[in-house]
């Protein structure tokens, strides 16, 4: 009985719809790898700038900007839907049944619009990192990983992650519904960008294994967002401060073993000391 109730509750939640949207994005990328053209574009632009200088930017005019935007949207479709469970629940619960579809569409429009602007900034940053790395294929990715680890430790990162779970007031009637949902989508997207941008930048720097890096980054973002959602439900929002989670966890996990090892070494040395 409980399993059936849990299944029904899950089926009536946003999870199946958002998971289907994400799977559709992944299926499109796997069926047509050429759709994931951003890493190749960033690499070619870096080469043009290195050879031709800023005059190489004119070469970008012959490229297809609509195709690049489509590639960015597919990347968002594959990676982002599972991060929107809470906003979708908020829209479902705070909007009238006859206006839910309109509220969701307005939210998605605002969310995609702000992420499209971020896509331009991340593309330029990716080109800059590839220029800095030169001929090294993995130096730019390594720099991106180091930046991501540093960003993960900052108070601003934790503030952005906390704000991703905030929900504003949403009007029930009139054109205010569209206004509020557009603002909600843009605001949630802005905090999501501030929290997630290193995880979106890294796949753009890796051409070989691009989809695998995308999948790993998505898994981390979903895990991080769900862990934060659980903390919010328990009224335990994390404080925005500098934190170094990996060294701290390693220290906590290794402390008992280190203590045991040092204790055994001290006893061994004490047994070797001759009695007087």
N, C-alpha and C positions, 0 to 999 in steps of 0.2 A: 504493500500500500504506500509506504513512504517513498519507495523507488518510483512508483507511478506518479505520485504527487510531485516529486522532484523533477521528473522528466517533463511533466506538463508545465511546471513553472519555468523550466529552462526553455521549452518551446515557445512560451509566451513572453520571453525576454528578448532584448535586442541581439543576444549572442548569435542565434542561427542566421539572422539576416546579415549581420556584420561579418560573420565568418564566411558566408556565401559571397559577399562582395569582395573580401580579401582573396578568397580562392579564385574568383573570376579574374582578379588582377594577376595573380600568380600564373594561372593557366594561360592568359594572354602572353605574358612574358616568356613562358616556356615554349609556347607554340610558335612565337615569332621573336627570337632573341634580338632581332634588329630593332625592335621597339625600345629596347634598353640602350639608347644611343648616347646617353649623357657622358659616360666615362670616355668613349671614343671622341666625342666632340671636345671635351675639356682637354684631352691629350693633343688633338690636332690644333686647337687654338693656342695651346702653350707652345707647340712647335712653330706655328706661324709667327707668334710674337717674338720668339727667340731668334728667328731667322730674319724676319722683315721689320721688327720693331712694331710700333703702334700703327704703322701703315698696314700691318697684317690684319687689323680689325676690319678693313674694307672687304677682306676675303670672306668674312662671316656673312656679308650681305647676300651672297649667293647661296647660303645654306637655307634650310627650311625652318624658320622659327616656329611655325605651327607644329611641325613634326617633333621638335625638341620639347615644346610645351606638352605635347601629347605623351612623350616619354616620361616627363616629370609627373603628369597626372596618373599614368600607369604605376609609377613608383609609389605615389601616394595611395592609390587604390589598393596596392598589395600590402603596404606596411601600416597604414593608419587606421583602418576601420575598427580593429580590435581595441584601439585606444579610446573609442567613442562610446563605450557602453554606458558610462554614467551620464554623459550629456543626452544620449538618446532616451534613457530612462527618465531624466528630468523633463524632457520635452513631452514624453508620453503621459507623465503624471500631471503636468501643469498646463496642458492645453486641452481644449474641448475636443471631443471625438471628431467632429466635422472639420476641425482646423488642424488636426495633427499632421496630416500630410503636408499642408502648407508650412507649418512650423518647421518640420524636418527639412523640407526643401530650402527654406530660407536659411536655416542653420548651415546646411552643407554649402550653399553658395558663399556665405560669409567665410566659412572655414577654408574652402578651396581658394577663394580670392586672396586671402592673406598668405596662404602657403605658396601661391603662385608668385607673389612678390618675393617671398623668401627663396624660392627656387632660383630667381635671377641672382640674388646675393650669394647663395651657396655655389652657384655655377662660377661666378667671378672669383670667389675664394678658392674653389677647386683649381681653376686655371692658375691663380697666383701660387698655390702650393706646388703645382707641377712645374711651374717656371723656376721656383726656388730649388726644387729637387733635381732639376736638370735631367740627365739621362738615366738616373736611378729610378727603376720602376717602383720600388717599395719604400723609398725614402719619404715620399709625400704621404703614403699611407701610415708610415711609422710616426711622422709628425702629427698626423690627424689623431692617431691613437693616444699619443702623449697629451695633445690638447684636450681630448675627450676625458682622459683620466683627471687632468687638472680641473676641467670644468665640473666634473662629477663631484669634486670636493668643495666647490665654492658655495657660500651662502645664497647667492643669486640662483643657482641651480635648484636648491631646495625650496626657495621661495616660489620659483616658477612651477615646480612640481606640486606644491601645495595649492597654488592658485588654479592649476588645471582641474581641480576637484571642486572649485567654487561654482555656485549656480546663482545667477541674477534673478531678479523679478521678471516674470513674463506675463504680459497682458493677455487677457482672455478674449477681447473683442476688438474689432476695427483694424485699421491699418497698423496700429501699435503692435499687433502680433508679429507682422513682418519685420517692423523696425527692431523689436526686442530680440527676435530670433536671429536676424542678421547680425546684430551687435553681439549676441551670445556666441555665434559661430566665429566671428572675427576675433572676439576677445579670447575665447578658448583656443583658437588657432594661434594667436600671438603668444600666449603663455606656453602652448605646446612647442612652438618654434624655439622659444627661449630655453626650454627644457631639453628638447630632442635634437637640436641642430647638429651636434657632433655625430650622432648616430645616422643622420641623413647625409652628412658630408663624406663619411668614410666610404660607403659604397660607390660614390661618384669618383673616387680616386683609384679604384681597383677595377681594371678591365678584365683580367683573367680571374674567374671566380667571383664575378660581380654579384650574381644572384645568390650565391652561398653567403657572401658577406651581408647582403640585404636581409636574408633569412635570419642570420645570427643577430643582427642589430634589431630586427623586429621582435625576436624572442626576448631580448633584453628589455626593450621598451614595454612590452606587454607585461613581463614579470614585474618591472619596476612600478608601472602604473597600478597593477592589481594589488601589489604589496602596500602601496600608498593608500589605495581605496579601503583596504582592510583596516589600516591604521586610522583612517578618518572615521570609519564606522564605529571604532572603539574610542573615539574622541582622543586620539593620540597623534595629532599632527606633529610631525618632526620639526624641531627648532631649526631655523635657518642659521647655520653657523658653518665654519670650516670643519670638514670631517674627512678623514682618510680611511674609508671603509675597508679596503683590502688589507693594508698593513695592520689595522686594528683587529680585524677578524683573524688574521694569521697569528697575531700575538695572543689573542684570547684562546685560540685553539691549541697553540703550542706551549702555553704557559704551564699546564700540568705536566706535560712530558719533560719540559726543560727543568722544572722543579724536581721531578723524580730522578732525572739524570744527574743533576748537580748533587742531590742528596746521596745517591749511590756512589758518586765519585768521591765525595767527602768521607764517607764511611770507608771506602777502599783505601784512601790515603791515610786515614787515621789508623787503620789496621796495620799499615806498613811502618808506622812510626815505632821504633823500639822503645820498650818500657824501661824507665830509669829506676 
